[in-house]
Amino acid sequence: MIYEKYIRVLHIDLTAKKVRIEHREDLYGYLGGVGIASKLLEENMHPELDPLDEKQPVIFAIGAASTIFPVITKTVATFISPLTGEYGESYAGGRMAMSLFYAGYDAVVITGKSDKPVYISIKKNNVEFKDARAMWGLDPNEVERILREREKGHGKRSIVSIGPAGENLSSFACVCVDIFRHFGRLGLGACFGSKNLKAVLTIGDKDIPIKDFKNYFSVYQEIYKECSETTAMTKYHDLGTPVNIEPLNAAGALPTRNLQQTSFENSEDISGETFADKNLVRKMSCTGCPVGCIHIGQLRRQFDKGHEYESLTVAYDYELIFSLGTFLGVKTSEEVLNLIDHVEKTGFDAMSMGVVLGWATEALTKGIITEEQTMLPLAFGDSENYAKAIEYTAKGANEFYRDLGKGSAYVSAKYGGSDFALEISKNEMAGYHTGYGALVGAAVGTRHSHLCNGGYSIDQSGDSEFDGDKLVDKLYKEEVERCMLNSLIICLFARKVYNREKVLKVLNSIGRETTDDELTAIAERIYRTKLRIKKALGYNQKDIKFPKRFFETVSMNGKLKPEIAQELINKIISKNEELMNKEV
């Protein structure tokens, strides 16, 4: 907590239904956020056991300045990923960071398995284990509605929960946060399901006064004004990330029809501009953010014969439009919103869901799998059958759909078609075929996300001539720097606002005197921790293999070559080894 020289960790044992609280002075040097979350994962994980073994931990953590500064709004979760079998890390906005802050906890470690479905209620001085059997099988929206009604009270409240996908242990099931936000990637929802944990409710009402308010408020105002009164974050508020659809399409970088193409002839119909004109009804912010980047679209959907319609509100962003739109050849904003709603209700990571359906569609076309297995015809553009396939996967309707729920790497290894299964180190690709930065960046990134090091952005920087050494240096430095940013859990949309100077001002204004060199040391300490975890779990960057499709379809920076990708990986490995050998 702020003004304290320790990290307050809440340990929850679902098997024994017991809790304990630790004050960890030794974790103070990890700053917060992903720093303490990765260290706690390293301490509590069991590398010899399956990712879904009940002894494996689920860890949540907030940052050293969470909630009290603009756009420092997220919570981080670390876990052993059931999708990749190694280091799992995911972020979510909403209200969870605020509620944990005001409940008085920096981190929560959940272990064990309940003998029946439960939800956990975390308050300032009380943790309760409550029966969730009646909610098992319900979607996250229904769960949140029930808990809002059941758990009345004042304070700052957040609800996280899983849907049927998590209950049925899909390897890419997500955890829904306050309806519109998610711990999306790498299968945290399955970790919840394996513990019979349906939801976690946090309520905080702790009063934490600011000591040097004048200094704090001056720094706060400076950052607030840059976020809200300059162009630094304008695009995130106006059209949001869907603004990327048309530029990436024009550049030949928009993955389409299972990456058989990099442009989509109907891109205008599902562009950010079209969503804004046809579907947008409101914008929302995570608690403590002045930007309002969460774009909510309205979907009018017929649910019975005659004139029987329902009106739904569905959050959308670029990655969802890519994965459930262009990647599947889906042509209208309404169809995309409908697929997003099916993914939300069932509790899947949307990016992985779209990519595995892309593989299934092509595999069916090529005769690798049969319609008997898919239970319906899958064809690019057929959103109605894609919606049914999402439901089949959530329910595990047959062996094929149970396998599909384990991800692209698993299902393609079993049935065939690994050359066009668009996964990178077992995590489904993001919406960028921009060049070596996106491809190699995701492969070497500690959680195999495009957000580990921003390689896709480096590809788009406009350098006229490819320079491998320069790219490697940028990927490495950005990965390390984001370890520091994510120890505060600054929303990465605001990464250009929160430069080193601003970060130091933030920390110093709340009594945590820190230097630039200390920030570098913290960043490197966190990165080393992640690398140690990955090694302990058996991951080796030397074993990275890419599906051929990445090298067959021309990127916006030309046709990629596997030997060059491998050369870049080898250089990253050398930099990592150098860091690990560095005296701590």
C-alpha positions in Angstrom: 0.0 0.0 0.0 1.1 3.6 -0.5 3.1 5.0 2.4 4.0 1.5 3.6 7.3 -0.2 3.1 5.7 -3.6 2.5 3.3 -5.4 0.1 0.0 -6.7 1.7 -0.8 -10.1 0.3 -4.1 -11.9 0.9 -3.7 -15.7 0.6 -6.9 -17.7 0.0 -7.0 -21.5 0.3 -10.2 -22.8 -1.4 -9.7 -26.4 -0.2 -9.4 -25.5 3.5 -11.6 -22.4 3.2 -9.0 -20.5 5.1 -7.2 -17.1 4.6 -4.1 -15.4 5.9 -2.5 -12.1 5.3 1.2 -11.4 4.8 3.1 -8.2 5.0 6.0 -8.7 2.6 8.8 -6.2 2.9 11.0 -8.2 0.5 8.5 -7.6 -2.3 8.7 -3.8 -2.0 11.6 -3.8 -4.5 9.3 -5.2 -7.2 7.2 -1.9 -7.1 3.8 -3.6 -7.5 1.6 -4.9 -10.3 3.3 -7.5 -12.5 6.5 -7.2 -10.4 4.9 -8.7 -7.3 2.5 -10.9 -9.3 5.3 -12.6 -11.2 7.3 -13.1 -8.0 4.4 -14.5 -6.1 3.8 -16.9 -9.0 7.4 -18.0 -9.0 7.1 -18.7 -5.2 3.8 -20.5 -5.3 3.7 -22.5 -8.6 4.4 -26.2 -9.0 6.3 -26.7 -12.3 5.9 -30.4 -12.1 2.1 -30.3 -12.1 -0.5 -29.7 -14.8 -1.5 -26.0 -15.2 -5.0 -26.9 -14.0 -3.9 -28.8 -10.9 -5.7 -27.5 -7.8 -2.3 -26.6 -6.2 -1.5 -24.1 -9.0 -2.0 -20.5 -7.9 -4.1 -17.7 -9.4 -2.6 -14.3 -8.5 -4.1 -10.8 -8.8 -2.1 -7.7 -8.1 -2.5 -3.9 -8.4 0.2 -1.3 -8.9 2.1 1.1 -6.6 -0.1 4.0 -7.7 -3.3 2.2 -8.7 -6.5 4.2 -8.8 -5.1 7.5 -7.5 -3.7 8.7 -10.9 -5.3 8.9 -14.3 -5.3 5.8 -16.5 -3.6 3.7 -13.8 -6.6 1.5 -13.8 -5.8 -2.1 -14.4 -5.3 -5.3 -12.4 -2.9 -8.0 -13.5 -3.4 -11.7 -13.1 -0.6 -14.3 -13.3 -1.0 -18.0 -13.6 0.2 -21.1 -15.4 -1.5 -20.9 -18.8 -3.5 -24.0 -19.8 -3.2 -22.9 -23.4 0.6 -22.6 -23.6 1.6 -24.7 -20.6 3.9 -21.9 -19.4 3.9 -18.3 -18.0 0.4 -16.7 -18.0 -0.2 -13.0 -17.6 -3.4 -11.0 -18.3 -4.7 -7.5 -17.6 -8.2 -6.1 -17.1 -9.6 -2.7 -16.4 -13.0 -2.0 -14.9 -13.3 -1.5 -11.1 -11.2 -4.3 -9.7 -8.0 -2.4 -9.1 -10.0 0.3 -7.3 -11.9 -2.2 -5.1 -8.7 -4.1 -4.1 -7.0 -0.8 -3.3 -9.8 0.3 -1.0 -10.1 -3.1 0.5 -6.5 -2.7 1.5 -4.8 -5.4 -0.5 -1.9 -5.2 -3.0 -2.1 -8.8 -4.1 -4.3 -11.9 -3.8 -3.1 -15.5 -4.1 -5.8 -18.1 -4.6 -4.9 -21.8 -4.3 -6.7 -25.1 -3.8 -10.1 -26.3 -5.1 -13.5 -26.0 -3.5 -15.5 -29.2 -3.1 -18.5 -27.4 -4.7 -18.9 -24.3 -6.9 -18.2 -21.1 -4.9 -17.7 -17.4 -5.2 -15.4 -15.5 -2.9 -16.4 -12.2 -1.2 -13.4 -10.1 -0.3 -13.9 -7.1 2.0 -11.6 -4.9 4.1 -11.7 -7.2 7.1 -13.5 -10.2 5.9 -13.3 -13.0 3.3 -16.2 -15.3 2.8 -16.7 -18.5 0.8 -20.3 -18.6 -0.6 -22.3 -21.2 -2.5 -22.3 -20.7 -6.2 -24.0 -23.9 -7.3 -27.1 -22.1 -8.5 -24.9 -19.9 -10.7 -22.9 -22.7 -12.3 -23.8 -22.7 -16.0 -24.8 -19.1 -16.1 -23.1 -16.5 -18.2 -21.1 -13.7 -16.6 -23.8 -11.0 -17.2 -26.3 -13.1 -15.3 -23.8 -13.8 -12.5 -23.0 -10.1 -12.1 -26.7 -9.2 -12.0 -27.3 -11.8 -9.2 -24.3 -10.7 -7.2 -25.2 -7.0 -7.4 -28.6 -7.9 -5.9 -27.3 -10.3 -3.3 -24.2 -8.4 -2.1 -25.7 -5.1 -1.2 -23.6 -2.6 0.6 -21.7 0.6 0.2 -18.1 1.0 -1.0 -16.3 0.4 -4.2 -17.4 -3.0 -5.7 -16.1 -5.2 -8.5 -17.3 -8.6 -9.8 -15.2 -11.0 -11.9 -16.7 -14.3 -13.1 -16.5 -17.1 -15.7 -19.0 -18.5 -18.1 -19.6 -22.1 -19.4 -16.2 -22.1 -21.3 -14.3 -21.7 -18.0 -16.5 -24.3 -16.2 -15.7 -26.8 -19.0 -12.0 -26.0 -18.8 -11.5 -24.5 -22.3 -7.8 -23.6 -22.6 -8.6 -20.1 -23.8 -11.6 -19.3 -21.5 -11.5 -15.8 -20.1 -12.6 -14.1 -16.9 -15.2 -11.3 -17.3 -14.7 -8.2 -15.2 -17.6 -5.8 -14.5 -19.4 -6.9 -17.7 -17.4 -5.0 -20.3 -13.8 -5.8 -19.4 -11.8 -9.1 -19.3 -8.8 -11.0 -18.3 -8.8 -12.3 -21.8 -5.8 -14.2 -23.0 -4.1 -17.5 -22.1 -7.0 -19.2 -20.2 -7.4 -17.7 -16.8 -11.1 -18.8 -17.0 -10.1 -22.4 -17.1 -8.0 -21.9 -14.0 -11.1 -20.6 -12.2 -13.1 -23.5 -13.4 -10.5 -26.0 -12.3 -10.9 -24.6 -8.8 -14.7 -24.6 -8.8 -14.5 -20.8 -8.5 -17.3 -19.1 -10.3 -16.7 -15.5 -9.3 -14.7 -13.1 -7.0 -16.4 -10.1 -5.5 -14.3 -7.3 -4.0 -15.7 -4.4 -2.0 -13.5 -1.7 -0.5 -14.3 1.2 1.7 -11.0 1.9 3.3 -10.0 5.5 3.6 -6.5 6.2 2.4 -5.7 10.0 2.7 -3.0 11.6 0.6 -0.2 13.0 2.8 1.3 15.7 0.6 -1.9 16.6 -1.3 -0.5 19.8 -2.9 2.4 17.9 -4.6 0.2 15.0 -5.5 -2.5 17.1 -7.0 -0.1 19.1 -9.0 1.2 15.9 -10.6 -2.3 14.5 -11.0 -3.4 17.7 -12.8 -0.5 17.6 -15.2 -1.2 14.1 -16.2 -5.0 14.6 -16.3 -4.7 17.5 -18.7 -2.3 15.7 -21.0 -4.7 12.8 -21.2 -7.9 14.8 -21.7 -6.9 18.2 -23.2 -4.2 17.2 -25.7 -4.2 14.8 -28.7 -2.2 12.2 -26.8 -5.2 9.9 -26.3 -7.7 11.4 -28.7 -8.0 8.4 -31.0 -8.8 6.1 -28.1 -11.8 8.2 -27.1 -13.1 9.1 -30.6 -13.3 5.9 -32.6 -11.3 3.8 -30.2 -8.9 1.0 -31.5 -11.3 0.1 -34.4 -9.8 3.2 -36.1 -7.1 0.8 -37.1 -9.2 -1.3 -39.5 -9.0 0.9 -42.5 -5.3 1.9 -42.3 -4.2 -1.7 -41.7 -6.4 -2.8 -44.6 -4.9 -0.2 -46.9 -1.4 -1.2 -45.8 -2.0 -4.9 -46.5 -1.6 -5.9 -42.8 -5.1 -6.9 -41.9 -5.3 -10.7 -41.4 -8.3 -12.0 -43.4 -9.8 -15.4 -43.9 -7.3 -17.3 -41.8 -4.5 -15.1 -43.1 -5.0 -16.2 -46.7 -5.2 -12.5 -47.4 -4.1 -9.3 -45.7 -6.9 -7.0 -46.9 -10.7 -7.4 -46.7 -13.0 -6.2 -49.5 -15.7 -5.4 -46.9 -13.4 -3.5 -44.5 -15.4 -0.3 -44.8 -18.6 -2.1 -43.6 -16.9 -3.1 -40.3 -14.6 -0.1 -39.9 -14.4 2.0 -36.8 -16.2 4.7 -38.6 -19.1 2.4 -39.6 -19.4 1.1 -36.1 -19.5 4.7 -34.8 -22.1 5.8 -37.3 -24.4 2.7 -37.1 -24.0 1.0 -33.7 -22.2 3.2 -31.1 -24.5 4.2 -28.3 -22.1 5.2 -25.5 -18.6 5.3 -24.3 -17.3 4.1 -20.9 -14.1 4.4 -18.8 -12.4 2.2 -16.3 -12.5 3.7 -12.8 -10.0 6.5 -12.6 -9.7 7.1 -16.3 -10.8 10.3 -18.1 -10.4 9.0 -21.6 -13.5 6.8 -22.2 -12.0 4.2 -24.6 -14.6 1.5 -24.1 -17.0 1.7 -27.0 -20.4 0.1 -26.6 -22.5 -0.8 -29.6 -26.2 -1.6 -29.8 -27.3 -4.9 -31.4 -31.0 -5.5 -32.3 -31.5 -9.2 -32.6 -34.5 -11.4 -33.4 -35.0 -14.1 -30.9 -38.3 -15.7 -32.1 -40.6 -15.8 -35.1 -42.6 -12.8 -35.9 -41.6 -9.4 -34.6 -39.8 -10.6 -31.5 -36.5 -8.6 -31.0 -34.2 -7.9 -28.2 -31.8 -5.0 -27.9 -28.3 -5.7 -26.5 -25.3 -3.6 -25.6 -22.0 -5.1 -26.7 -18.5 -3.7 -26.2 -16.2 -3.8 -29.3 -12.7 -3.0 -30.2 -10.1 -3.6 -32.9 -9.0 -7.1 -31.9 -12.6 -8.4 -31.7 -13.4 -6.9 -35.1 -10.3 -8.6 -36.5 -10.8 -12.0 -35.0 -14.6 -12.3 -35.4 -14.8 -10.1 -38.5 -12.0 -10.0 -41.1 -10.4 -13.3 -40.0 -13.6 -15.1 -40.5 -14.8 -13.1 -43.6 -17.8 -11.7 -41.6 -19.1 -8.7 -43.5 -21.3 -6.5 -41.4 -21.0 -4.7 -38.0 -24.2 -6.3 -36.8 -22.9 -9.8 -37.5 -19.6 -9.0 -35.7 -21.5 -7.7 -32.7 -23.6 -10.8 -32.6 -20.5 -13.0 -32.6 -18.9 -10.9 -29.9 -22.0 -11.3 -27.8 -21.9 -15.1 -28.2 -18.2 -15.1 -27.1 -19.0 -12.8 -24.1 -21.9 -15.0 -22.9 -20.0 -18.2 -23.2 -16.8 -16.7 -21.7 -14.1 -17.2 -24.3 -11.1 -15.1 -25.3 -12.4 -13.5 -28.5 -9.0 -13.5 -30.3 -8.4 -17.2 -29.7 -11.9 -18.1 -30.6 -11.8 -16.3 -33.9 -8.5 -17.8 -34.9 -9.4 -21.4 -34.0 -12.6 -21.0 -36.0 -10.5 -19.7 -38.9 -8.4 -22.9 -38.8 -11.5 -25.1 -38.5 -13.0 -23.4 -41.6 -10.0 -24.0 -43.7 -9.4 -27.5 -42.3 -13.0 -28.4 -43.3 -12.6 -26.9 -46.8 -9.4 -29.0 -47.3 -11.0 -32.2 -46.0 -8.8 -32.5 -42.9 -11.9 -32.6 -40.7 -15.4 -33.5 -41.6 -18.8 -32.0 -41.3 -19.8 -34.9 -39.1 -17.2 -33.6 -36.6 -18.1 -29.9 -37.0 -21.9 -30.8 -36.8 -22.5 -28.0 -39.3 -20.9 -26.4 -42.4 -18.3 -23.8 -41.7 -17.6 -21.2 -44.4 -16.0 -17.8 -44.3 -18.7 -15.2 -43.9 -21.3 -17.6 -42.4 -21.7 -15.8 -39.1 -24.9 -17.8 -38.2 -23.0 -21.1 -38.1 -20.0 -19.5 -36.4 -22.3 -18.5 -33.6 -23.5 -22.1 -33.2 -19.9 -23.3 -33.3 -19.0 -21.0 -30.4 -21.9 -22.5 -28.4 -20.8 -26.0 -29.3 -17.2 -25.3 -28.2 -18.4 -23.8 -24.9 -20.5 -26.9 -24.2 -17.9 -29.4 -25.5 -20.6 -30.8 -27.7 -18.5 -33.6 -29.1 -14.8 -34.7 -29.1 -13.9 -32.3 -31.9 -15.3 -29.2 -30.1 -13.7 -30.3 -26.8 -10.4 -30.4 -28.8 -11.1 -27.1 -30.5 -11.5 -25.5 -27.0 -7.8 -26.5 -26.3 -6.5 -24.1 -28.9 -5.0 -24.0 -32.4 -1.7 -25.7 -31.5 -3.5 -28.6 -29.9 -6.2 -29.2 -32.4 -3.9 -28.9 -35.4 -1.4 -31.3 -33.9 -4.2 -33.8 -33.5 -6.1 -33.4 -36.7 -3.5 -31.8 -39.1 -3.3 -28.5 -40.7 -0.6 -27.0 -38.5 0.8 -25.1 -41.4 -2.2 -22.8 -41.3 -3.0 -22.9 -37.6 -2.2 -19.2 -36.8 -0.6 -19.6 -33.3 2.7 -18.3 -32.1 4.2 -20.3 -29.2 0.7 -21.8 -28.8 -1.1 -18.5 -28.4 -3.4 -17.4 -31.2 -2.1 -14.5 -33.3 -3.2 -10.9 -32.9 -4.6 -8.7 -35.7 -1.4 -7.7 -37.3 0.6 -9.1 -40.2 2.9 -6.2 -40.3 6.3 -7.8 -40.4 9.1 -9.3 -38.3 8.3 -7.1 -35.4 4.8 -8.5 -34.9 5.9 -12.1 -35.6 9.1 -12.3 -33.6 7.8 -9.9 -30.9 4.9 -12.3 -30.1 7.2 -15.3 -30.2 9.8 -14.0 -27.8 7.4 -12.0 -25.6 7.1 -13.5 -22.2 3.3 -14.0 -22.6 3.4 -14.3 -26.4 1.1 -11.2 -26.8 1.5 -8.4 -29.3 1.5 -6.1 -26.2 4.7 -7.6 -24.7 6.9 -5.4 -26.8 4.8 -3.7 -29.4 6.5 -5.3 -32.4 3.5 -4.5 -34.6 4.0 -0.8 -33.8 7.7 -1.0 -34.6 6.8 -2.5 -38.0 4.6 0.5 -38.7 7.2 3.1 -37.7 8.0 3.8 -41.3 11.7 2.8 -41.5 12.5 2.6 -45.1 15.1 -0.2 -44.8 14.9 -3.3 -42.6 17.6 -3.4 -39.9 17.5 -6.6 -37.9 19.8 -5.4 -35.1 17.8 -2.3 -34.7 14.6 -4.2 -34.5 16.0 -6.7 -31.9 17.2 -3.7 -29.8 13.8 -2.1 -29.9 11.9 -5.3 -29.1 14.2 -6.0 -26.1 14.2 -2.5 -24.7 10.4 -2.2 -25.0 9.8 -5.6 -23.4 11.9 -4.6 -20.4 10.4 -1.1 -20.2 6.9 -2.5 -20.2 7.8 -4.6 -17.2 8.3 -1.3 -15.3 5.1 0.3 -16.7 3.1 -2.8 -15.8 4.5 -2.8 -12.3 2.4 0.3 -11.9 -0.1 -1.2 -14.3 -0.4 2.0 -16.3 -2.8 1.3 -19.2 -0.6 0.9 -22.2 -2.8 3.3 -24.2 -1.2 6.0 -22.0 2.4 4.7 -22.3 3.5 7.8 -24.2 2.0 10.1 -21.5 3.7 8.1 -18.7 7.3 8.6 -19.8 10.1 8.1 -17.2 9.9 11.7 -16.1 6.1 11.4 -15.3 6.6 8.0 -13.6 9.2 9.4 -11.3 6.9 12.4 -10.5 4.1 10.0 -9.7 6.1 7.9 -7.3 7.9 10.8 -5.6 4.5 12.6 -5.0 3.3 9.6 -2.9 6.4 9.3 -0.9 8.2 6.6 -2.8 11.4 8.4 -3.7 12.8 6.7 -6.8 15.5 7.4 -9.3 15.7 6.6 -13.0 18.4 4.0 -12.5 16.2 2.3 -9.8 13.3 2.1 -12.4 15.7 0.4 -14.8 16.8 -2.0 -12.1 13.2 -2.8 -11.2 12.3 -3.4 -14.9 15.2 -5.8 -15.3 14.4 -7.6 -12.0 10.9 -8.3 -13.2 11.9 -9.4 -16.6 14.4 -11.8 -15.1 11.7 -13.2 -12.8 9.5 -13.9 -15.8 12.4 -15.6 -17.7 13.1 -17.8 -14.7 9.4 -18.9 -14.5 9.4 -19.8 -18.2 12.6 -21.8 -17.9 11.2 -23.6 -14.8 8.1 -24.5 -16.8 10.2 -26.0 -19.6 9.9 -23.3 -22.2 12.9 -22.8 -24.5 12.9 -20.0 -27.1 15.2 -22.1 -29.2 12.3 -24.4 -29.9 10.0 -21.8 -31.5 8.5 -23.0 -34.7 6.1 -20.9 -36.9 3.2 -22.1 -39.1 4.1 -21.8 -42.7 1.2 -19.4 -43.4 3.1 -16.5 -41.8 5.7 -16.8 -44.6 3.4 -17.6 -47.4 1.1 -14.5 -47.1 2.9 -11.2 -47.9 3.0 -8.8 -44.9 2.9 -5.0 -45.2 6.7 -5.1 -45.1 7.0 -7.8 -47.8 7.3 -11.6 -47.7 8.9 -12.8 -44.5 11.5 -15.5 -44.4 11.8 -18.1 -41.6 15.6 -18.0 -41.5 15.5 -14.3 -40.8 12.9 -14.8 -38.1 15.1 -17.4 -36.5 18.1 -15.2 -36.7 16.2 -12.4 -34.9 15.1 -14.9 -32.2 18.7 -16.0 -31.7 19.7 -12.4 -31.1 17.0 -11.9 -28.6 18.0 -15.1 -26.8 21.6 -13.7 -26.6 20.3 -10.5 -25.0 18.2 -12.5 -22.5 21.1 -14.7 -21.6 23.3 -11.6 -21.0 20.6 -10.1 -18.7 20.3 -13.4 -16.7 24.1 -13.5 -16.3 24.1 -9.9 -15.1 25.0 -9.4 -11.5 21.8 -8.7 -9.5 
